[in-house]
Amino acid sequence: MISKEQFLGLDDSKLVNFKDDPKRMIVLLGDRDAVKALGPLFSDAYDNGFEIKIASAYRSFYKQFKIFEDKFNGKRPVLDENEEPMDISGLSDERKVLEIVRFSAIPGFSRHHFGTDFDIYASNLLPEGKQLELTAREYQKGNYFYKFDVYLKNALNKFGFKRPYSGKNSMGYEPWHISYEKKACDFISSFKLDDAVEYLSSFNEPWVPYAIEYAKSHYKDLLGA
């Protein structure tokens, strides 16, 4: 059974610690089955010339809340439909929320709460001195992650993974975001909209009512369901 606390990112007790590279000091959290499935994918990718690193794995409700809050308050960049930073300072609170959710899930409605989803990149293809963007343009033909994109299209399914954010709904295209499908589906089946709304409603930040209204009608898009 998957509890409310687990699918909302409030309980990480069933997750495991892991590293994407023994040489790196960064310790990540993830679902046990999803982490196990990463091994064969990473190995196959390496054999095909790609050294996969993880930019983000499990993300708690509170970490996602901080990301959303920082974007709302102008402390983190908000990207427009062309993945360019935009100035949202003059927008209404409701409009700010609509711009933020293009590339950032509302807390309580993120697949990263499950521990089954990972933001990845091919570290050996990132140009020296270049900061990772996590943008779709990095994967476009002629750009540095294009060959990695082609590999992922052909390989992910073999290892039980998929890319849930195709850009075909209200969420932006995220070619770097992969999900261990079997286990993620278990979380989505357990997800209850009322529980997510009730918990988020306990916070008083000015963006929360607008985020809740958006989530009520777009929660399947937010969850990549």
LODRENTI-605794 format. One record per atom (N, C-alpha, C): residue in one letter; residue number from 0; y, x, z; atom name. Coordinates in steps of 0.2 Angstrom, whole numbers, plus 5000, padded with zeros to 4 digits. Layout:
<nodes>
NODE;residuo;num;yy;xx;zz;atomo
NODE;a;NUM;Y;X;Z;CA;
...
</nodes>
This chain:
<nodes>
NODE;residuo;num;yy;xx;zz;atomo
NODE;m;0;4994;5004;5000;N;
NODE;m;0;5000;5000;5000;CA;
NODE;m;0;5006;5004;5000;C;
NODE;i;1;5011;5002;4996;N;
NODE;i;1;5017;5006;4996;CA;
NODE;i;1;5023;5002;4999;C;
NODE;s;2;5026;5005;5004;N;
NODE;s;2;5030;5001;5009;CA;
NODE;s;2;5037;5000;5006;C;
NODE;k;3;5041;4996;5009;N;
NODE;k;3;5048;4995;5007;CA;
NODE;k;3;5052;5002;5008;C;
NODE;e;4;5050;5005;5013;N;
NODE;e;4;5054;5011;5015;CA;
NODE;e;4;5052;5017;5010;C;
NODE;q;5;5046;5016;5007;N;
NODE;q;5;5044;5021;5002;CA;
NODE;q;5;5047;5020;4995;C;
NODE;f;6;5047;5014;4993;N;
NODE;f;6;5050;5013;4986;CA;
NODE;f;6;5058;5013;4987;C;
NODE;l;7;5061;5013;4993;N;
NODE;l;7;5068;5013;4993;CA;
NODE;l;7;5071;5020;4995;C;
NODE;g;8;5066;5025;4995;N;
NODE;g;8;5068;5032;4997;CA;
NODE;g;8;5070;5033;5004;C;
NODE;l;9;5067;5029;5008;N;
NODE;l;9;5069;5030;5015;CA;
NODE;l;9;5063;5033;5019;C;
NODE;d;10;5057;5034;5016;N;
NODE;d;10;5051;5037;5020;CA;
NODE;d;10;5048;5042;5015;C;
NODE;d;11;5048;5048;5017;N;
NODE;d;11;5045;5054;5012;CA;
NODE;d;11;5039;5056;5016;C;
NODE;s;12;5036;5053;5021;N;
NODE;s;12;5031;5056;5025;CA;
NODE;s;12;5024;5056;5021;C;
NODE;k;13;5024;5053;5015;N;
NODE;k;13;5017;5053;5011;CA;
NODE;k;13;5018;5058;5005;C;
NODE;l;14;5024;5061;5005;N;
NODE;l;14;5025;5066;4999;CA;
NODE;l;14;5023;5073;5001;C;
NODE;v;15;5022;5077;4996;N;
NODE;v;15;5020;5084;4998;CA;
NODE;v;15;5026;5089;4996;C;
NODE;n;16;5026;5095;4999;N;
NODE;n;16;5030;5100;4997;CA;
NODE;n;16;5027;5104;4992;C;
NODE;f;17;5031;5107;4987;N;
NODE;f;17;5028;5111;4982;CA;
NODE;f;17;5034;5115;4979;C;
NODE;k;18;5032;5120;4975;N;
NODE;k;18;5037;5124;4971;CA;
NODE;k;18;5035;5124;4964;C;
NODE;d;19;5040;5124;4959;N;
NODE;d;19;5038;5124;4952;CA;
NODE;d;19;5037;5131;4950;C;
NODE;d;20;5039;5136;4954;N;
NODE;d;20;5038;5143;4953;CA;
NODE;d;20;5037;5147;4959;C;
NODE;p;21;5031;5150;4961;N;
NODE;p;21;5030;5154;4967;CA;
NODE;p;21;5036;5159;4969;C;
NODE;k;22;5040;5161;4964;N;
NODE;k;22;5045;5166;4965;CA;
NODE;k;22;5051;5163;4967;C;
NODE;r;23;5052;5157;4966;N;
NODE;r;23;5058;5153;4968;CA;
NODE;r;23;5058;5151;4975;C;
NODE;m;24;5063;5151;4978;N;
NODE;m;24;5064;5149;4986;CA;
NODE;m;24;5064;5142;4986;C;
NODE;i;25;5066;5138;4981;N;
NODE;i;25;5067;5131;4982;CA;
NODE;i;25;5061;5127;4983;C;
NODE;v;26;5060;5123;4988;N;
NODE;v;26;5055;5119;4990;CA;
NODE;v;26;5056;5112;4988;C;
NODE;l;27;5052;5109;4984;N;
NODE;l;27;5053;5102;4982;CA;
NODE;l;27;5048;5097;4985;C;
NODE;l;28;5050;5091;4984;N;
NODE;l;28;5046;5085;4987;CA;
NODE;l;28;5043;5081;4981;C;
NODE;g;29;5037;5079;4981;N;
NODE;g;29;5035;5074;4976;CA;
NODE;g;29;5028;5071;4978;C;
NODE;d;30;5026;5066;4974;N;
NODE;d;30;5020;5062;4976;CA;
NODE;d;30;5014;5067;4974;C;
NODE;r;31;5009;5066;4978;N;
NODE;r;31;5004;5071;4978;CA;
NODE;r;31;5000;5071;4971;C;
NODE;d;32;4999;5065;4968;N;
NODE;d;32;4996;5064;4962;CA;
NODE;d;32;5000;5067;4956;C;
NODE;a;33;5007;5065;4957;N;
NODE;a;33;5011;5067;4951;CA;
NODE;a;33;5012;5075;4951;C;
NODE;v;34;5012;5078;4957;N;
NODE;v;34;5013;5085;4958;CA;
NODE;v;34;5007;5089;4955;C;
NODE;k;35;5001;5086;4956;N;
NODE;k;35;4995;5088;4954;CA;
NODE;k;35;4995;5088;4946;C;
NODE;a;36;4997;5083;4943;N;
NODE;a;36;4997;5082;4936;CA;
NODE;a;36;5002;5087;4933;C;
NODE;l;37;5007;5089;4936;N;
NODE;l;37;5012;5094;4934;CA;
NODE;l;37;5009;5101;4932;C;
NODE;g;38;5004;5103;4936;N;
NODE;g;38;5001;5109;4934;CA;
NODE;g;38;4998;5110;4927;C;
NODE;p;39;4994;5106;4925;N;
NODE;p;39;4991;5106;4918;CA;
NODE;p;39;4997;5106;4913;C;
NODE;l;40;5002;5102;4914;N;
NODE;l;40;5008;5101;4909;CA;
NODE;l;40;5011;5108;4909;C;
NODE;f;41;5013;5110;4915;N;
NODE;f;41;5017;5117;4915;CA;
NODE;f;41;5013;5122;4911;C;
NODE;s;42;5006;5122;4913;N;
NODE;s;42;5002;5127;4910;CA;
NODE;s;42;5002;5127;4902;C;
NODE;d;43;5001;5121;4900;N;
NODE;d;43;5001;5120;4892;CA;
NODE;d;43;5008;5121;4889;C;
NODE;a;44;5013;5119;4893;N;
NODE;a;44;5020;5121;4890;CA;
NODE;a;44;5021;5129;4890;C;
NODE;y;45;5018;5132;4895;N;
NODE;y;45;5019;5140;4895;CA;
NODE;y;45;5015;5143;4889;C;
NODE;d;46;5009;5140;4887;N;
NODE;d;46;5005;5142;4882;CA;
NODE;d;46;5009;5141;4875;C;
NODE;n;47;5013;5136;4875;N;
NODE;n;47;5017;5134;4869;CA;
NODE;n;47;5024;5137;4869;C;
NODE;g;48;5025;5142;4874;N;
NODE;g;48;5032;5145;4874;CA;
NODE;g;48;5037;5142;4878;C;
NODE;f;49;5036;5138;4883;N;
NODE;f;49;5041;5135;4887;CA;
NODE;f;49;5039;5136;4894;C;
NODE;e;50;5044;5139;4898;N;
NODE;e;50;5044;5139;4905;CA;
NODE;e;50;5048;5134;4908;C;
NODE;i;51;5044;5129;4911;N;
NODE;i;51;5047;5123;4914;CA;
NODE;i;51;5049;5124;4921;C;
NODE;k;52;5055;5122;4922;N;
NODE;k;52;5058;5122;4929;CA;
NODE;k;52;5060;5115;4931;C;
NODE;i;53;5061;5114;4937;N;
NODE;i;53;5063;5107;4939;CA;
NODE;i;53;5070;5107;4942;C;
NODE;a;54;5074;5103;4939;N;
NODE;a;54;5081;5102;4942;CA;
NODE;a;54;5081;5098;4947;C;
NODE;s;55;5077;5092;4947;N;
NODE;s;55;5077;5087;4953;CA;
NODE;s;55;5070;5084;4953;C;
NODE;a;56;5068;5083;4959;N;
NODE;a;56;5062;5079;4960;CA;
NODE;a;56;5063;5073;4965;C;
NODE;y;57;5060;5073;4970;N;
NODE;y;57;5061;5067;4975;CA;
NODE;y;57;5068;5067;4977;C;
NODE;r;58;5071;5061;4977;N;
NODE;r;58;5078;5061;4979;CA;
NODE;r;58;5078;5055;4984;C;
NODE;s;59;5081;5056;4990;N;
NODE;s;59;5081;5050;4995;CA;
NODE;s;59;5086;5045;4994;C;
NODE;f;60;5086;5040;4997;N;
NODE;f;60;5091;5034;4996;CA;
NODE;f;60;5098;5037;4998;C;
NODE;y;61;5098;5041;5003;N;
NODE;y;61;5105;5044;5006;CA;
NODE;y;61;5107;5049;5001;C;
NODE;k;62;5103;5053;4998;N;
NODE;k;62;5105;5058;4993;CA;
NODE;k;62;5108;5055;4987;C;
NODE;q;63;5105;5049;4985;N;
NODE;q;63;5107;5045;4979;CA;
NODE;q;63;5114;5042;4981;C;
NODE;f;64;5114;5039;4987;N;
NODE;f;64;5120;5036;4989;CA;
NODE;f;64;5126;5041;4989;C;
NODE;k;65;5125;5047;4991;N;
NODE;k;65;5130;5052;4991;CA;
NODE;k;65;5132;5054;4984;C;
NODE;i;66;5128;5054;4979;N;
NODE;i;66;5129;5056;4972;CA;
NODE;i;66;5134;5050;4970;C;
NODE;f;67;5132;5044;4971;N;
NODE;f;67;5136;5038;4968;CA;
NODE;f;67;5143;5038;4971;C;
NODE;e;68;5143;5039;4978;N;
NODE;e;68;5149;5039;4982;CA;
NODE;e;68;5154;5044;4979;C;
NODE;d;69;5151;5050;4978;N;
NODE;d;69;5155;5056;4975;CA;
NODE;d;69;5158;5054;4969;C;
NODE;k;70;5154;5051;4964;N;
NODE;k;70;5156;5050;4958;CA;
NODE;k;70;5162;5044;4958;C;
NODE;f;71;5161;5040;4962;N;
NODE;f;71;5166;5034;4963;CA;
NODE;f;71;5173;5037;4966;C;
NODE;n;72;5172;5042;4970;N;
NODE;n;72;5178;5045;4973;CA;
NODE;n;72;5181;5051;4969;C;
NODE;g;73;5178;5052;4963;N;
NODE;g;73;5181;5058;4959;CA;
NODE;g;73;5179;5065;4961;C;
NODE;k;74;5174;5065;4965;N;
NODE;k;74;5171;5072;4967;CA;
NODE;k;74;5166;5075;4963;C;
NODE;r;75;5163;5070;4959;N;
NODE;r;75;5158;5073;4954;CA;
NODE;r;75;5160;5070;4947;C;
NODE;p;76;5159;5073;4941;N;
NODE;p;76;5161;5070;4935;CA;
NODE;p;76;5157;5064;4933;C;
NODE;v;77;5160;5059;4930;N;
NODE;v;77;5157;5053;4927;CA;
NODE;v;77;5157;5054;4919;C;
NODE;l;78;5152;5054;4916;N;
NODE;l;78;5151;5055;4909;CA;
NODE;l;78;5152;5048;4905;C;
NODE;d;79;5155;5048;4899;N;
NODE;d;79;5156;5042;4895;CA;
NODE;d;79;5150;5042;4890;C;
NODE;e;80;5150;5037;4885;N;
NODE;e;80;5144;5036;4881;CA;
NODE;e;80;5143;5042;4877;C;
NODE;n;81;5148;5047;4876;N;
NODE;n;81;5147;5053;4872;CA;
NODE;n;81;5146;5059;4876;C;
NODE;e;82;5144;5057;4883;N;
NODE;e;82;5142;5063;4888;CA;
NODE;e;82;5148;5067;4889;C;
NODE;e;83;5154;5065;4888;N;
NODE;e;83;5160;5069;4890;CA;
NODE;e;83;5163;5066;4896;C;
NODE;p;84;5166;5071;4901;N;
NODE;p;84;5169;5069;4907;CA;
NODE;p;84;5175;5064;4906;C;
NODE;m;85;5175;5059;4910;N;
NODE;m;85;5180;5054;4909;CA;
NODE;m;85;5184;5053;4916;C;
NODE;d;86;5190;5051;4915;N;
NODE;d;86;5195;5050;4921;CA;
NODE;d;86;5194;5042;4923;C;
NODE;i;87;5191;5041;4928;N;
NODE;i;87;5190;5034;4930;CA;
NODE;i;87;5195;5032;4936;C;
NODE;s;88;5200;5036;4938;N;
NODE;s;88;5204;5035;4943;CA;
NODE;s;88;5208;5029;4942;C;
NODE;g;89;5210;5027;4936;N;
NODE;g;89;5214;5021;4935;CA;
NODE;g;89;5210;5015;4934;C;
NODE;l;90;5204;5015;4934;N;
NODE;l;90;5200;5009;4933;CA;
NODE;l;90;5199;5005;4939;C;
NODE;s;91;5197;4999;4938;N;
NODE;s;91;5195;4994;4944;CA;
NODE;s;91;5189;4997;4947;C;
NODE;d;92;5188;4995;4953;N;
NODE;d;92;5181;4997;4957;CA;
NODE;d;92;5175;4994;4953;C;
NODE;e;93;5176;4988;4950;N;
NODE;e;93;5170;4986;4946;CA;
NODE;e;93;5169;4990;4940;C;
NODE;r;94;5174;4992;4937;N;
NODE;r;94;5174;4996;4931;CA;
NODE;r;94;5171;5003;4932;C;
NODE;k;95;5173;5006;4938;N;
NODE;k;95;5170;5012;4940;CA;
NODE;k;95;5163;5012;4940;C;
NODE;v;96;5160;5007;4943;N;
NODE;v;96;5153;5006;4944;CA;
NODE;v;96;5150;5005;4938;C;
NODE;l;97;5152;5002;4933;N;
NODE;l;97;5149;5001;4926;CA;
NODE;l;97;5149;5007;4923;C;
NODE;e;98;5154;5012;4924;N;
NODE;e;98;5154;5018;4920;CA;
NODE;e;98;5149;5023;4924;C;
NODE;i;99;5149;5023;4930;N;
NODE;i;99;5144;5027;4934;CA;
NODE;i;99;5137;5026;4932;C;
NODE;v;100;5135;5019;4932;N;
NODE;v;100;5128;5018;4931;CA;
NODE;v;100;5125;5020;4924;C;
NODE;r;101;5129;5022;4920;N;
NODE;r;101;5127;5024;4913;CA;
NODE;r;101;5122;5030;4914;C;
NODE;f;102;5123;5034;4919;N;
NODE;f;102;5119;5040;4920;CA;
NODE;f;102;5117;5041;4927;C;
NODE;s;103;5119;5036;4931;N;
NODE;s;103;5117;5037;4938;CA;
NODE;s;103;5114;5031;4941;C;
NODE;a;104;5108;5031;4944;N;
NODE;a;104;5105;5025;4947;CA;
NODE;a;104;5109;5023;4953;C;
NODE;i;105;5109;5016;4954;N;
NODE;i;105;5112;5014;4961;CA;
NODE;i;105;5107;5015;4966;C;
NODE;p;106;5109;5018;4972;N;
NODE;p;106;5104;5020;4977;CA;
NODE;p;106;5100;5014;4979;C;
NODE;g;107;5093;5015;4980;N;
NODE;g;107;5088;5010;4981;CA;
NODE;g;107;5085;5008;4975;C;
NODE;f;108;5088;5010;4969;N;
NODE;f;108;5085;5008;4962;CA;
NODE;f;108;5084;5014;4958;C;
NODE;s;109;5082;5019;4961;N;
NODE;s;109;5081;5025;4957;CA;
NODE;s;109;5074;5027;4957;C;
NODE;r;110;5071;5029;4951;N;
NODE;r;110;5064;5031;4951;CA;
NODE;r;110;5063;5038;4955;C;
NODE;h;111;5068;5041;4956;N;
NODE;h;111;5068;5048;4960;CA;
NODE;h;111;5066;5046;4967;C;
NODE;h;112;5067;5040;4970;N;
NODE;h;112;5064;5038;4976;CA;
NODE;h;112;5057;5038;4977;C;
NODE;f;113;5053;5038;4971;N;
NODE;f;113;5046;5037;4971;CA;
NODE;f;113;5042;5044;4973;C;
NODE;g;114;5046;5049;4970;N;
NODE;g;114;5042;5056;4970;CA;
NODE;g;114;5038;5057;4964;C;
NODE;t;115;5038;5052;4960;N;
NODE;t;115;5034;5053;4954;CA;
NODE;t;115;5038;5055;4948;C;
NODE;d;116;5044;5056;4948;N;
NODE;d;116;5049;5058;4943;CA;
NODE;d;116;5052;5064;4944;C;
NODE;f;117;5053;5068;4938;N;
NODE;f;117;5056;5074;4939;CA;
NODE;f;117;5061;5076;4933;C;
NODE;d;118;5067;5079;4934;N;
NODE;d;118;5071;5081;4929;CA;
NODE;d;118;5069;5088;4928;C;
NODE;i;119;5067;5090;4921;N;
NODE;i;119;5065;5096;4920;CA;
NODE;i;119;5069;5099;4914;C;
NODE;y;120;5068;5106;4913;N;
NODE;y;120;5071;5109;4908;CA;
NODE;y;120;5067;5116;4906;C;
NODE;a;121;5067;5119;4900;N;
NODE;a;121;5064;5125;4898;CA;
NODE;a;121;5069;5131;4900;C;
NODE;s;122;5067;5134;4906;N;
NODE;s;122;5072;5139;4908;CA;
NODE;s;122;5073;5145;4903;C;
NODE;n;123;5068;5146;4899;N;
NODE;n;123;5068;5152;4895;CA;
NODE;n;123;5072;5151;4888;C;
NODE;l;124;5074;5144;4887;N;
NODE;l;124;5078;5142;4882;CA;
NODE;l;124;5085;5141;4883;C;
NODE;l;125;5087;5141;4890;N;
NODE;l;125;5094;5140;4892;CA;
NODE;l;125;5097;5147;4891;C;
NODE;p;126;5102;5147;4886;N;
NODE;p;126;5106;5153;4885;CA;
NODE;p;126;5108;5157;4891;C;
NODE;e;127;5108;5163;4891;N;
NODE;e;127;5111;5167;4897;CA;
NODE;e;127;5118;5165;4898;C;
NODE;g;128;5119;5164;4905;N;
NODE;g;128;5126;5162;4907;CA;
NODE;g;128;5128;5155;4906;C;
NODE;k;129;5123;5151;4903;N;
NODE;k;129;5125;5144;4902;CA;
NODE;k;129;5122;5140;4907;C;
NODE;q;130;5127;5136;4910;N;
NODE;q;130;5125;5131;4915;CA;
NODE;q;130;5121;5125;4913;C;
NODE;l;131;5116;5123;4916;N;
NODE;l;131;5112;5117;4914;CA;
NODE;l;131;5116;5111;4914;C;
NODE;e;132;5116;5107;4909;N;
NODE;e;132;5120;5101;4909;CA;
NODE;e;132;5116;5095;4911;C;
NODE;l;133;5110;5095;4909;N;
NODE;l;133;5106;5088;4909;CA;
NODE;l;133;5110;5083;4905;C;
NODE;t;134;5111;5085;4898;N;
NODE;t;134;5113;5080;4894;CA;
NODE;t;134;5109;5079;4888;C;
NODE;a;135;5109;5074;4884;N;
NODE;a;135;5105;5073;4878;CA;
NODE;a;135;5107;5078;4873;C;
NODE;r;136;5113;5080;4872;N;
NODE;r;136;5115;5084;4867;CA;
NODE;r;136;5112;5091;4867;C;
NODE;e;137;5109;5093;4873;N;
NODE;e;137;5106;5099;4874;CA;
NODE;e;137;5099;5099;4870;C;
NODE;y;138;5097;5093;4869;N;
NODE;y;138;5090;5092;4865;CA;
NODE;y;138;5091;5090;4858;C;
NODE;q;139;5097;5089;4856;N;
NODE;q;139;5098;5088;4849;CA;
NODE;q;139;5096;5093;4844;C;
NODE;k;140;5094;5091;4838;N;
NODE;k;140;5092;5096;4833;CA;
NODE;k;140;5097;5102;4832;C;
NODE;g;141;5095;5108;4832;N;
NODE;g;141;5100;5113;4832;CA;
NODE;g;141;5102;5116;4838;C;
NODE;n;142;5101;5112;4844;N;
NODE;n;142;5103;5115;4850;CA;
NODE;n;142;5097;5118;4854;C;
NODE;y;143;5099;5121;4860;N;
NODE;y;143;5094;5126;4863;CA;
NODE;y;143;5087;5122;4866;C;
NODE;f;144;5088;5116;4867;N;
NODE;f;144;5081;5113;4870;CA;
NODE;f;144;5078;5108;4865;C;
NODE;y;145;5080;5109;4858;N;
NODE;y;145;5077;5105;4853;CA;
NODE;y;145;5069;5106;4853;C;
NODE;k;146;5067;5112;4852;N;
NODE;k;146;5060;5113;4852;CA;
NODE;k;146;5056;5111;4858;C;
NODE;f;147;5059;5111;4864;N;
NODE;f;147;5056;5108;4870;CA;
NODE;f;147;5056;5101;4869;C;
NODE;d;148;5061;5098;4866;N;
NODE;d;148;5061;5090;4865;CA;
NODE;d;148;5055;5088;4861;C;
NODE;v;149;5054;5092;4855;N;
NODE;v;149;5048;5090;4851;CA;
NODE;v;149;5042;5091;4854;C;
NODE;y;150;5041;5097;4858;N;
NODE;y;150;5035;5098;4862;CA;
NODE;y;150;5034;5092;4867;C;
NODE;l;151;5039;5090;4871;N;
NODE;l;151;5038;5084;4876;CA;
NODE;l;151;5036;5078;4872;C;
NODE;k;152;5038;5076;4866;N;
NODE;k;152;5037;5070;4863;CA;
NODE;k;152;5029;5070;4861;C;
NODE;n;153;5026;5076;4860;N;
NODE;n;153;5019;5077;4858;CA;
NODE;n;153;5015;5078;4864;C;
NODE;a;154;5017;5080;4869;N;
NODE;a;154;5013;5083;4874;CA;
NODE;a;154;5012;5078;4881;C;
NODE;l;155;5018;5075;4882;N;
NODE;l;155;5018;5071;4889;CA;
NODE;l;155;5013;5066;4890;C;
NODE;n;156;5011;5062;4885;N;
NODE;n;156;5006;5057;4886;CA;
NODE;n;156;4999;5060;4888;C;
NODE;k;157;4998;5066;4885;N;
NODE;k;157;4991;5069;4886;CA;
NODE;k;157;4990;5070;4894;C;
NODE;f;158;4996;5071;4897;N;
NODE;f;158;4995;5073;4904;CA;
NODE;f;158;4997;5068;4909;C;
NODE;g;159;4998;5062;4906;N;
NODE;g;159;5000;5056;4910;CA;
NODE;g;159;5007;5054;4912;C;
NODE;f;160;5011;5058;4908;N;
NODE;f;160;5019;5057;4909;CA;
NODE;f;160;5022;5054;4903;C;
NODE;k;161;5028;5051;4905;N;
NODE;k;161;5032;5048;4899;CA;
NODE;k;161;5039;5049;4901;C;
NODE;r;162;5044;5048;4896;N;
NODE;r;162;5051;5048;4897;CA;
NODE;r;162;5053;5041;4898;C;
NODE;p;163;5055;5038;4904;N;
NODE;p;163;5057;5031;4905;CA;
NODE;p;163;5064;5029;4902;C;
NODE;y;164;5068;5034;4901;N;
NODE;y;164;5075;5032;4899;CA;
NODE;y;164;5076;5034;4892;C;
NODE;s;165;5075;5029;4887;N;
NODE;s;165;5075;5030;4880;CA;
NODE;s;165;5082;5029;4877;C;
NODE;g;166;5087;5026;4881;N;
NODE;g;166;5093;5024;4879;CA;
NODE;g;166;5094;5018;4875;C;
NODE;k;167;5088;5014;4876;N;
NODE;k;167;5088;5008;4872;CA;
NODE;k;167;5090;5002;4876;C;
NODE;n;168;5092;5003;4882;N;
NODE;n;168;5095;4997;4886;CA;
NODE;n;168;5101;5000;4889;C;
NODE;s;169;5103;4997;4895;N;
NODE;s;169;5110;4999;4898;CA;
NODE;s;169;5110;5006;4901;C;
NODE;m;170;5105;5009;4902;N;
NODE;m;170;5105;5016;4904;CA;
NODE;m;170;5105;5021;4899;C;
NODE;g;171;5108;5027;4900;N;
NODE;g;171;5109;5032;4895;CA;
NODE;g;171;5102;5035;4893;C;
NODE;y;172;5102;5039;4888;N;
NODE;y;172;5096;5042;4886;CA;
NODE;y;172;5095;5049;4890;C;
NODE;e;173;5089;5050;4893;N;
NODE;e;173;5088;5055;4897;CA;
NODE;e;173;5082;5059;4895;C;
NODE;p;174;5082;5063;4890;N;
NODE;p;174;5076;5067;4888;CA;
NODE;p;174;5073;5071;4893;C;
NODE;w;175;5077;5073;4898;N;
NODE;w;175;5074;5078;4903;CA;
NODE;w;175;5071;5075;4909;C;
NODE;h;176;5071;5068;4909;N;
NODE;h;176;5068;5064;4914;CA;
NODE;h;176;5061;5062;4913;C;
NODE;i;177;5056;5065;4916;N;
NODE;i;177;5049;5063;4915;CA;
NODE;i;177;5046;5060;4921;C;
NODE;s;178;5041;5055;4920;N;
NODE;s;178;5038;5051;4925;CA;
NODE;s;178;5031;5051;4925;C;
NODE;y;179;5027;5052;4930;N;
NODE;y;179;5020;5051;4931;CA;
NODE;y;179;5018;5044;4931;C;
NODE;e;180;5017;5041;4925;N;
NODE;e;180;5017;5034;4923;CA;
NODE;e;180;5012;5030;4928;C;
NODE;k;181;5006;5032;4929;N;
NODE;k;181;5001;5028;4933;CA;
NODE;k;181;5004;5027;4940;C;
NODE;k;182;5006;5032;4943;N;
NODE;k;182;5009;5031;4950;CA;
NODE;k;182;5015;5028;4950;C;
NODE;a;183;5020;5029;4946;N;
NODE;a;183;5026;5026;4945;CA;
NODE;a;183;5026;5019;4945;C;
NODE;c;184;5021;5016;4940;N;
NODE;c;184;5020;5009;4939;CA;
NODE;c;184;5018;5006;4946;C;
NODE;d;185;5014;5009;4950;N;
NODE;d;185;5012;5007;4957;CA;
NODE;d;185;5018;5005;4961;C;
NODE;f;186;5023;5010;4961;N;
NODE;f;186;5029;5009;4965;CA;
NODE;f;186;5033;5003;4962;C;
NODE;i;187;5034;5003;4955;N;
NODE;i;187;5038;4997;4952;CA;
NODE;i;187;5034;4991;4954;C;
NODE;s;188;5028;4990;4954;N;
NODE;s;188;5024;4984;4955;CA;
NODE;s;188;5026;4982;4963;C;
NODE;s;189;5027;4987;4967;N;
NODE;s;189;5028;4985;4974;CA;
NODE;s;189;5035;4984;4975;C;
NODE;f;190;5040;4986;4971;N;
NODE;f;190;5047;4985;4972;CA;
NODE;f;190;5049;4978;4972;C;
NODE;k;191;5053;4977;4977;N;
NODE;k;191;5056;4970;4978;CA;
NODE;k;191;5063;4970;4978;C;
NODE;l;192;5066;4966;4974;N;
NODE;l;192;5073;4966;4973;CA;
NODE;l;192;5077;4964;4979;C;
NODE;d;193;5074;4959;4983;N;
NODE;d;193;5078;4957;4989;CA;
NODE;d;193;5078;4962;4994;C;
NODE;d;194;5073;4966;4995;N;
NODE;d;194;5073;4972;5000;CA;
NODE;d;194;5078;4977;4998;C;
NODE;a;195;5079;4979;4992;N;
NODE;a;195;5084;4984;4989;CA;
NODE;a;195;5091;4981;4990;C;
NODE;v;196;5092;4975;4989;N;
NODE;v;196;5099;4972;4989;CA;
NODE;v;196;5100;4971;4997;C;
NODE;e;197;5096;4969;5001;N;
NODE;e;197;5097;4968;5008;CA;
NODE;e;197;5099;4975;5011;C;
NODE;y;198;5096;4980;5009;N;
NODE;y;198;5097;4987;5013;CA;
NODE;y;198;5104;4989;5010;C;
NODE;l;199;5105;4989;5004;N;
NODE;l;199;5111;4992;5001;CA;
NODE;l;199;5117;4987;5004;C;
NODE;s;200;5116;4981;5005;N;
NODE;s;200;5122;4977;5008;CA;
NODE;s;200;5124;4979;5015;C;
NODE;s;201;5120;4983;5018;N;
NODE;s;201;5122;4985;5025;CA;
NODE;s;201;5127;4990;5025;C;
NODE;f;202;5129;4993;5019;N;
NODE;f;202;5134;4998;5018;CA;
NODE;f;202;5141;4994;5016;C;
NODE;n;203;5147;4997;5019;N;
NODE;n;203;5153;4994;5018;CA;
NODE;n;203;5158;4997;5012;C;
NODE;e;204;5155;5002;5009;N;
NODE;e;204;5159;5006;5004;CA;
NODE;e;204;5161;5001;4998;C;
NODE;p;205;5168;5002;4996;N;
NODE;p;205;5170;4997;4991;CA;
NODE;p;205;5166;4995;4985;C;
NODE;w;206;5162;5000;4983;N;
NODE;w;206;5159;4999;4977;CA;
NODE;w;206;5152;4996;4978;C;
NODE;v;207;5150;4995;4984;N;
NODE;v;207;5143;4992;4985;CA;
NODE;v;207;5143;4985;4982;C;
NODE;p;208;5147;4980;4983;N;
NODE;p;208;5147;4973;4981;CA;
NODE;p;208;5146;4973;4973;C;
NODE;y;209;5149;4977;4970;N;
NODE;y;209;5149;4978;4962;CA;
NODE;y;209;5142;4981;4960;C;
NODE;a;210;5140;4986;4964;N;
NODE;a;210;5134;4989;4962;CA;
NODE;a;210;5128;4984;4963;C;
NODE;i;211;5129;4980;4968;N;
NODE;i;211;5123;4975;4970;CA;
NODE;i;211;5123;4969;4964;C;
NODE;e;212;5129;4967;4962;N;
NODE;e;212;5129;4962;4957;CA;
NODE;e;212;5126;4965;4950;C;
NODE;y;213;5128;4971;4949;N;
NODE;y;213;5125;4974;4943;CA;
NODE;y;213;5118;4975;4944;C;
NODE;a;214;5115;4977;4949;N;
NODE;a;214;5108;4978;4950;CA;
NODE;a;214;5104;4972;4950;C;
NODE;k;215;5107;4966;4952;N;
NODE;k;215;5103;4960;4952;CA;
NODE;k;215;5101;4958;4945;C;
NODE;s;216;5105;4960;4940;N;
NODE;s;216;5104;4958;4933;CA;
NODE;s;216;5101;4964;4929;C;
NODE;h;217;5101;4970;4931;N;
NODE;h;217;5099;4976;4927;CA;
NODE;h;217;5094;4980;4931;C;
NODE;y;218;5091;4977;4936;N;
NODE;y;218;5087;4982;4940;CA;
NODE;y;218;5081;4985;4936;C;
NODE;k;219;5079;4981;4931;N;
NODE;k;219;5073;4983;4927;CA;
NODE;k;219;5075;4989;4923;C;
NODE;d;220;5081;4989;4921;N;
NODE;d;220;5084;4995;4917;CA;
NODE;d;220;5085;5001;4921;C;
NODE;l;221;5088;5000;4927;N;
NODE;l;221;5089;5005;4932;CA;
NODE;l;221;5082;5008;4934;C;
NODE;l;222;5077;5005;4934;N;
NODE;l;222;5070;5007;4936;CA;
NODE;l;222;5066;5010;4930;C;
NODE;g;223;5069;5009;4924;N;
NODE;g;223;5065;5011;4918;CA;
NODE;g;223;5059;5007;4918;C;
NODE;a;224;5059;5001;4920;N;
NODE;a;224;5053;4997;4920;CA;
NODE;a;224;5052;4993;4913;C;
</nodes>
